[in-house]
């Protein structure tokens, strides 16, 4: 299993939210590029989200995103506010290998399907859900589609992956929602990345034992609950 450290950007800084609530943003680092270089010592892949972009509907942190991609020097999956073809292509131009689409996947399935076909393996669909219902616009709106339905709707195009996040667990460190992660995996042919709630090495082991392809880890790393090196070793 691949361990993917996360950088959530807000006002040019590394922050973490609690259950997706922007009012709870806690700053951990004011130099995201330096943090990316640190993560690159032990990780082969990095997850980066432009939180302001996710909420507003268009990318905001382009400069920071470019600097992070250059600093990490490897595989970056980037998202936040990607609701158009131009925004998608702009993220690729900034240096991202994969582009993460969440709101667009829930609200404009046709466009996401077209992007996936035009850019095989470069689209990651973010399935961000609370109580099984997909949340959009930086997790501020509830959609009318379930996590499983969204994964199934895009199961026949060449995605780079499906990122499932349990919004109610994100930033809580109480443990990932393995049951729903596996339900989403059963609905798609793409590899599934688990996210939300990882707080101990035991949580990493549980996902590894469930044969989940990858996991995104955030707050636990920033608060030094365990090191990235320890997490990577546990995932083997």
N, C-alpha and C positions, 0 to 999 in steps of 0.2 A: 504494500500500500504506500502511496506517495503522501508525504506530509507537506502541505502548502501553507506557509506563513502568510498572514494577511496584513496589508497596510490599508487602513481606511483614512482617506484624506478629507480634511475640513479646514478651510482657511490656510492651506499650505502646511498643515501639521498632521502628524499621526495621532488619530484619536480612536477611541472605542465607545460604542453606544451600548445602552442596556435595553434589550428587547426592541432595538430599532428606534428608540426615542431620542430625537435630536437634542432635547433639553438635558439629556444625561451625558452629553459628550464629555469625555475625560481625555485631556491631552497627555500623551506619553512621550512624544518626541517632536521637536521642532525642525528636524532635518530628515525628512523621509528618504532622501537619496542615500544618506549615510546608513540609515536603518536597512535599506535594501542591500547595501554592500555587506553589512553584517549578516543578514539572512543568507546571502549567497555563499557564505562559507560552508553551510551545511544543507541548504535546500537547492533543488534543481528547478524549482518552479515557484512563482510568486503570484499572489492574488491581490489586486489593487482595485479599490473602489473610490470613485469621486462622489462623495456623499451629497455635496451641494448639487452636483449634476443630476444625481438620481432623483432628488427632490424637485428640481426646477424643470427637468426635461431636456436639458442640453448640457454637454460637458463644460465644466468650469475650470478644472485643475490641469489644463493642458501642459503648462510648463513643468509642474511637479511630476506629471505622468511621464513626460519625455525624460526628465532627469532620472526618475526611478528606473525606467526601462534601460537606460544607458548604464546606470550604476549596477543593476542586478546582473546584466550581461548574459542572461539566459532566457528561459521561457517565462514570460509574463502574461497572465490573463487579466485583462483590464475591463472595467465597466463603470457605469454610472451616467445616466442621461443619454444612452445610445438609443434614440428613437427614430433615426433616419439612416438612409444609406450613406449620406455624407458623413454623419457622425461615426458610423461604423468604419468607413475607410480612413477617417482622420485618426482613429485609434490605432489602426494598423500602421499608418504613417508615423505615429509617435514611437513605434517600436514594439507594440504588443504582438505576441504570436496568436493569442486568442482574444476575441472580444465577447464580453458577457452581455447578454440582452435579457432583461427581465420584464419590465413593463411592456416593451414592444412585443415580446412573445405572447403576452396575455391579451394585448389589445390590437395587434396587427400581425396575426399569424402568417398571413400571405407574404408580407415583406420578409419576415424572418425565414420562411421557407425558401424564398428566392435568394436571400443572402447565403444560406447554407449550401444551396446548390451551386451558386457562383463561386463560393469560397469553401470548398470541402474541408471539413475538419477544423475550420477557424472560428466557428460560432459555438459558443457555450450558452445554453439556455439556463437562466436562473429561475428556479422554481422556488419562490419565497412564499411560505405559507404559514398561516396561523389557524389552528384547528382544522387543518386540511384545506382551507380556502386561500387561494393565491392573493398576495398583497402586492400593490403596485405603487408607483410614484414615491420611491424611497420608503416603501412600507407604510405610507400614510393613507392609502385607499384599499378597500376590499374589492376584489373583482367578483365576477359571477362564474368563475371556473375553479375546479379543484386541482390540487397538485397532480394527481394521477391523470386527470383529463388533459392537462396541459402537456405533460410528458408524452402522453399517447398521441396527441395531435401532431407532434413533431417527430414521431418515432421512425418515419420513413425517409427522412432526409439525412445527409451525412454530417451530423453534428460533431463538434469536438468534445462534447460532454454535456451532461446535465448537472447543474449545481443545485442541490436541494438544501434549503435552509429552513429550519424551524424557527420562525420569528420569535415565538414565545420563549425560546431557550437561548437565543443569541445574546452573548455577553453575560450569561448567568453562571456558566461553568457547572451546571447541574447534570450535564450528560446529554449526548446527542439523541435524537429521536430515531433510533435504529429501525423500529417497526415501519415508520413512514418512509425512511430512506430506502428500505427494501421494497416497499410498495411502489415507489417511484421507479426503482430499478426494474421491476417487473413490467413496467409500462413502456420501456424504451430499449432500443438496441444500443444506445450510446453508453459510455462509461459514466457512472454516477459519482459525483463528488459530494461528500457529506459536509455540512456546515451547521454551526449553531449548538452551543452548549458544552463543547469539549473543555473539560477542566482538570482532568487527571490523566496520567499515563494509562490507567485502567480503561478509561474511555477510548483511548487510541487502540488498546488491545482488543476491546470489544468490537470495534469497527473492522479491525484487521481480521478478526476471527469470523466476522460476517461476510468477509471477502468483498468489502467495499473498495472501490478502486483508489480513492484518494480522500483526504480530509483537509479542510481548511481550519487552521488554528490561529486564534487572535489573542484575546485577553490573557489567557493562561501564560502565553509567552511574555507579554508585556509586564505582567505582574510576577514573573519569575517563579511561577508554580513548578515549572520544569523547563529545561532548556530545549532549544530546537534540536540539538544533537541527540538528547535523550529521546525526544519524540520520534525522530527519524529511526533511531535504533529500535525503538519499541514497535515500529510499524513493519519491520522486516519479517 
